[in-house]
Amino acid sequence: MQIDPKLRKALTGISGILVTPFDNSDQVAPKRLKPIIDRAVNAGVHILVANGNTGEFYGLTTKEAETMVHSVAEQNRRTRATGAHPNPRV
């Protein structure tokens, strides 16, 4: 099987699986992602993976999972736009 070179390049590096933050009412809390993302990026993570893999992902609704994916992408976009992003590949 031949792997598309663009896909291989996009998936090269360190994948960091982010935990999914919740608030005190057990609702997903996208506003709590910033320190999680910042720590992963500052540690050298190249690929940010939303919705965790420690058990929370199966308990999320599709809407909650989509909210977290979009929130991670938006936070990453904002960090890159300010020039504060230490890892240009993310």
Stockholm file with secondary structure:
# STOCKHOLM 1.0

chainA/1-90         MQIDPKLRKALTGISGILVTPFDNSDQVAPKRLKPIIDRAVNAGVHILVANGNTGEFYGLTTKEAETMVHSVAEQNRRTRATGAHPNPRV
#=GR chainA/1-90 SS CCCCHHHHHHTCSCEEECCCCBCTTSCBCGGGHHHHHHHHHHTTCSEEETTCSSSSGGGSCHHHHHHHHHHHHHHHHHHHHTTCCSCTTC
#=GC SS_cons        CCCCHHHHHHTCSCEEECCCCBCTTSCBCGGGHHHHHHHHHHTTCSEEETTCSSSSGGGSCHHHHHHHHHHHHHHHHHHHHTTCCSCTTC
//
